[in-house]
């Protein structure tokens, strides 16, 4: 086992151990992948202000996200197909998050169902909703999340139309994988993954198969999903879903100040500045570049979180110092899951926590909740107004 000190170490191990189609599913963006790349690289344009001779004993990374106590302001983002990166991946990720003290968000497009995750955890997790044309299915899905006592609903707004991801098309991505000759050759070298999959019954989209009308197997599932994402989603429908849910509502996929103001009007509890990890509109701003203008637009009237591009605790620190109240990691924990299962998710959280804690101390701050723009050095020309 190699010595693992960074998220990049986990990514390299994940690449060796996961089937190519699922690695490419996670480690890719849409079209030219410009936004996918800049989500991470734009963090490098922000520098940290080193301070010395400050008492750093008794530091704390604890905070709150939508009223929930967290060990650090980092949640596990919703990631589709998590249970194909590693057998029972959603359950393992949720357990790791619960033990660490951070929120886990289950995707509508998960392999393990809402009920599966609820059965294997005790802390309330969050549920992410994709809006489908089948209103009856969506109503029952929301009720299932209520029955599982999910702590919040994360409504994704930026996937009405599916962005094209070239690698998925070229790999013929399916769940479970189709046994083509290239796929079989690849899987023959991924014995850890294969043994895990042989030991589980969860290999389909657990929130859909057996729940949506006429979806009973892989073939009917593919036909159903191809025409279900609802392009008619608008702010009136967002209000309807808020009423149906009745609990804490987080709107994910905000990248424009005007949309942030609209989210405030519909009564959301939080928004997530996100471009879907660079998997939707290629050429859109990175999330960290979009953050300042959104914060200027809504101030402290709504809780603002950030997702897309975070690969380190320093990235978390920069987002918090700019004004975000919480952050999300997706690929960072998927690397750990695909590399080492539940232990890998824990390792990813430990790495980010240590980097956040150490960097915070070297910036002269003892508490994550006290981070502000004074710890940053931002070059001229970076998006947003800096006071």
ChimeraX attribute file (.defattr): number of C-alpha atoms within 10 A of each C-alpha:
attribute: neighborCount
match mode: 1-to-1
recipient: residues
	/A:1	4
	/A:2	7
	/A:3	7
	/A:4	14
	/A:5	12
	/A:6	18
	/A:7	22
	/A:8	16
	/A:9	16
	/A:10	26
	/A:11	22
	/A:12	13
	/A:13	18
	/A:14	22
	/A:15	17
	/A:16	14
	/A:17	22
	/A:18	26
	/A:19	25
	/A:20	19
	/A:21	22
	/A:22	22
	/A:23	20
	/A:24	18
	/A:25	20
	/A:26	22
	/A:27	17
	/A:28	19
	/A:29	26
	/A:30	23
	/A:31	19
	/A:32	14
	/A:33	19
	/A:34	17
	/A:35	28
	/A:36	28
	/A:37	16
	/A:38	21
	/A:39	24
	/A:40	19
	/A:41	15
	/A:42	18
	/A:43	21
	/A:44	11
	/A:45	11
	/A:46	17
	/A:47	14
	/A:48	19
	/A:49	14
	/A:50	14
	/A:51	13
	/A:52	10
	/A:53	7
	/A:54	12
	/A:55	11
	/A:56	16
	/A:57	8
	/A:58	7
	/A:59	15
	/A:60	17
	/A:61	18
	/A:62	16
	/A:63	19
	/A:64	16
	/A:65	20
	/A:66	18
	/A:67	9
	/A:68	11
	/A:69	14
	/A:70	19
	/A:71	17
	/A:72	26
	/A:73	27
	/A:74	30
	/A:75	24
	/A:76	26
	/A:77	25
	/A:78	24
	/A:79	22
	/A:80	18
	/A:81	25
	/A:82	26
	/A:83	27
	/A:84	28
	/A:85	29
	/A:86	28
	/A:87	27
	/A:88	26
	/A:89	25
	/A:90	31
	/A:91	25
	/A:92	24
	/A:93	28
	/A:94	28
	/A:95	22
	/A:96	24
	/A:97	26
	/A:98	18
	/A:99	11
	/A:100	16
	/A:101	19
	/A:102	24
	/A:103	28
	/A:104	27
	/A:105	26
	/A:106	30
	/A:107	25
	/A:108	23
	/A:109	22
	/A:110	25
	/A:111	30
	/A:112	27
	/A:113	25
	/A:114	25
	/A:115	14
	/A:116	17
	/A:117	22
	/A:118	19
	/A:119	11
	/A:120	12
	/A:121	17
	/A:122	11
	/A:123	19
	/A:124	18
	/A:125	26
	/A:126	28
	/A:127	26
	/A:128	26
	/A:129	23
	/A:130	18
	/A:131	24
	/A:132	18
	/A:133	15
	/A:134	14
	/A:135	11
	/A:136	11
	/A:137	16
	/A:138	17
	/A:139	13
	/A:140	13
	/A:141	19
	/A:142	19
	/A:143	14
	/A:144	16
	/A:145	22
	/A:146	17
	/A:147	12
	/A:148	19
	/A:149	15
	/A:150	22
	/A:151	21
	/A:152	23
	/A:153	25
	/A:154	24
	/A:155	22
	/A:156	21
	/A:157	20
	/A:158	21
	/A:159	19
	/A:160	18
	/A:161	12
	/A:162	14
	/A:163	17
	/A:164	15
	/A:165	19
	/A:166	16
	/A:167	18
	/A:168	18
	/A:169	12
	/A:170	9
	/A:171	16
	/A:172	13
	/A:173	17
	/A:174	16
	/A:175	17
	/A:176	14
	/A:177	17
	/A:178	12
	/A:179	10
	/A:180	10
	/A:181	9
	/A:182	12
	/A:183	17
	/A:184	14
	/A:185	11
	/A:186	15
	/A:187	20
	/A:188	12
	/A:189	14
	/A:190	16
	/A:191	14
	/A:192	16
	/A:193	21
	/A:194	17
	/A:195	11
	/A:196	14
	/A:197	18
	/A:198	11
	/A:199	10
	/A:200	10
	/A:201	10
	/A:202	19
	/A:203	20
	/A:204	23
	/A:205	23
	/A:206	19
	/A:207	20
	/A:208	22
	/A:209	18
	/A:210	13
	/A:211	13
	/A:212	17
	/A:213	13
	/A:214	11
	/A:215	17
	/A:216	14
	/A:217	13
	/A:218	16
	/A:219	11
	/A:220	13
	/A:221	19
	/A:222	13
	/A:223	11
	/A:224	17
	/A:225	14
	/A:226	9
	/A:227	10
	/A:228	14
	/A:229	18
	/A:230	16
	/A:231	13
	/A:232	12
	/A:233	16
	/A:234	11
	/A:235	15
	/A:236	10
	/A:237	12
	/A:238	20
	/A:239	16
	/A:240	12
	/A:241	19
	/A:242	19
	/A:243	11
	/A:244	12
	/A:245	17
	/A:246	12
	/A:247	15
	/A:248	18
	/A:249	25
	/A:250	26
	/A:251	26
	/A:252	24
	/A:253	24
	/A:254	29
	/A:255	25
	/A:256	16
	/A:257	19
	/A:258	14
	/A:259	16
	/A:260	25
	/A:261	16
	/A:262	14
	/A:263	23
	/A:264	18
	/A:265	11
	/A:266	14
	/A:267	15
	/A:268	21
	/A:269	19
	/A:270	24
	/A:271	26
	/A:272	27
	/A:273	29
	/A:274	29
	/A:275	29
	/A:276	27
	/A:277	28
	/A:278	29
	/A:279	24
	/A:280	23
	/A:281	23
	/A:282	19
	/A:283	15
	/A:284	16
	/A:285	22
	/A:286	28
	/A:287	30
	/A:288	28
	/A:289	19
	/A:290	22
	/A:291	28
	/A:292	21
	/A:293	18
	/A:294	22
	/A:295	22
	/A:296	14
	/A:297	16
	/A:298	18
	/A:299	13
	/A:300	12
	/A:301	12
	/A:302	19
	/A:303	21
	/A:304	28
	/A:305	28
	/A:306	29
	/A:307	29
	/A:308	28
	/A:309	30
	/A:310	28
	/A:311	22
	/A:312	22
	/A:313	24
	/A:314	23
	/A:315	22
	/A:316	29
	/A:317	27
	/A:318	25
	/A:319	27
	/A:320	23
	/A:321	21
	/A:322	20
	/A:323	22
	/A:324	25
	/A:325	24
	/A:326	25
	/A:327	25
	/A:328	25
	/A:329	26
	/A:330	21
	/A:331	21
	/A:332	25
	/A:333	28
	/A:334	29
	/A:335	28
	/A:336	29
	/A:337	31
	/A:338	31
	/A:339	26
	/A:340	19
	/A:341	25
	/A:342	23
	/A:343	15
	/A:344	23
	/A:345	29
	/A:346	21
	/A:347	22
	/A:348	26
	/A:349	28
	/A:350	16
	/A:351	19
	/A:352	25
	/A:353	21
	/A:354	15
	/A:355	19
	/A:356	21
	/A:357	22
	/A:358	17
	/A:359	17
	/A:360	28
	/A:361	22
	/A:362	18
	/A:363	19
	/A:364	18
	/A:365	22
	/A:366	21
	/A:367	17
	/A:368	23
	/A:369	17
	/A:370	11
	/A:371	23
	/A:372	17
	/A:373	17
	/A:374	12
	/A:375	21
	/A:376	18
	/A:377	13
	/A:378	15
	/A:379	10
	/A:380	7
	/A:381	7
	/A:382	14
	/A:383	15
	/A:384	14
	/A:385	10
	/A:386	11
	/A:387	5
